[in-house]
Amino acid sequence: MPLRSDWSQRNCSMARGLDILGDPWTILVLREVFFGNGRFDAMKARLEAADSVLTKRLSGLVEAGLLAKQAYDDGGRTRQEYVLTAKGEDALPVLNAVTIWAEKHLPAPSEKAHMFVIHSGCGQRTTSADTCTSCGQQLTAANTSWHSQTRSETPVALATATHNGTAA
């Protein structure tokens, strides 16, 4: 039994988009992959998610074409990690928008509980999801960093889409 209605065939673009991106776990999984954290166990630990929840979201994102599986060697064992596709990378403005909106409108539970969108090109924090408010350049995964103060003291460059198993 599905958790909710299927909105994939709705006449509304927003409803169809929310069919894939409307679940909080899905957005948090994408956040982890953008941070370069695409291995199941690492994601599970960071998200504190149950295996079933994480497995379902990862499967859905692979099926929707936002993530792909890529093999890696884990000390003699071949395992799979999740990487962004071009379609997944195109979701970056959505994640940026949620972050920027939350920073503007929701109180942080602690001084370190902040995350900022940084344009790596000029090094400035932006308040736009798709364009740097300082220099006007379009934001992409290749030129954007996130500064999550609970993760690191400095901004973290984002992962980009992979093509044929190699970073773009």
Sequence and secondary structure as in RCSB ss.txt:
>XXXX:A:sequence
MPLRSDWSQRNCSMARGLDILGDPWTILVLREVFFGNGRFDAMKARLEAADSVLTKRLSGLVEAGLLAKQAYDDG
GRTRQEYVLTAKGEDALPVLNAVTIWAEKHLPAPSEKAHMFVIHSGCGQRTTSADTCTSCGQQLTAANTSWHSQT
RSETPVALATATHNGTAA
>XXXX:A:secstr
  SS   TT S HHHHHHHHH SHHHHHHHHHHHTT  BHHHHHHHHT  HHHHHHHHHHHHHTTSEEEEEEESS
S EEEEEEE HHHHTTHHHHHHHHHHHHHHS  SSTT  EEEEETTTTEE SSSSB TTT  B  GGGEEEEETT
T SS EE    EETTEE 
